[in-house]
Amino acid sequence: MSTVSADGGRPPTLEQVARYAGVSRSTVSRVINAVPTVAPEIRETVERAIAATGYVPNLAARSLVTRRTDSVAIVISEPDRTSGTPFLNRMFTDPYVGRVTAGAQEVLLPQNIHLVVIPVDPPARHLVLRYLRQGHVDGVLLVSSHIDDPMPGLLDDLDIPTVLSARPGPPVRASYVDVDQRAGAHLAVEHLVGRGRRRLATICGPLDMTAGQERLAGFRAALLGYGQPDPPVVEADFTRAGGEAAARRLLATHADVDGLFVANDLMAEGAVRVLRELGRRVPDDVAVVGFDDSSAAAEAHPALTTIRQPVEEMAAEMARLLLARIRDPRRLSRAILFHPTLVIRAST
């Protein structure tokens, strides 16, 4: 593509773009600032002129006009708690975080919105809140699923546009996107029973998390319908090591289990490893179903049957909701619930 040189080798100006496009300077400014009232054909003409002249908008000046930074933060929040694994280690080894980031980028990048990933644990919380309060980003995608996490309420108090990755504990004004957790657990139980399994158990997620509570509630409700009112339950922490430890505890007291629903794929992978160590064949002796359909499920041995939550699509919807709220702060909050699906692989 050829470009039009600026006079004297200086950077192209708004006026030169306007002359090239045959429109007024104010029209070029409206296109650059994404004013929605510009006609599509005028917008295309101006965008071609910008490309031809090599004009680069002054983002600092633009943000003074629009009061926007064209940046959005993904805040990954960990509330007050103790864990054997450091927070950053868990964050960067959990496939879920990468999938959320990738899904949001699909929506944000084509609109030239920059994405800033911010991990926040209790020692860093006040620093992150100060950063957000200072207006460095236009909005927040909050990845938080602990019921007692204060971040949803703190962001609500800041009055910054926010969309949550799960149904919050205490109600807030922000929109949220989630999957029907109970329906996913029902699918797992129906599949295991359909495979002829009669002695089912679960390794559930943390019960201070919405996902942990809802998946366990769905599992219990589904089994009640099959006449098993009190199935064995062991709680773990959504990590591979946590799944291993929980499987050892479960099998020490319920060695006759022949069907296992594990509340995420990382824990399921750990549970399968323990079953193999104990001489239990998967799926011949114990059928295993995970939850998420993350990369861990496909890479496990055997590959895991799992409940798929469409994380990338959910994150994309979060980004769309956030952009709509940034553009129109009066827009009402919404709750979007996605449907899970069963992905059958070799573990059942």
Secondary structure, DSSP 4 states (H G I P E B T S, - for coil): ---PPPGGGPPP-HHHHHHHHTS-HHHHHHHHTT-TTS-HHHHHHHHHHHHHHT----HHHHHHHH---SEEEEEEE--S---SS-HHHHHHH-HHHHHHHHHHHHHHGGGT-EEEEEEE-GGGHHHHHHHHHTTSSSEEEEE--BTT-SHHHHHHHHT--EEESS--SS--SSEEEEE-HHHHHHHHHHHHHHTT--SEEEEE--TTBHHHHHHHHHHHHHHHTTT--S--EEE--SSHHHHHHHHHHHHHH-TT--EEEESSHHHHHHHHHHHHHTT--TTTT-EEEEEE--HHHHHSSSPPEEEE--HHHHHHHHHHHHHHHHH-TTPPP-EEEEPPEEE--TT-
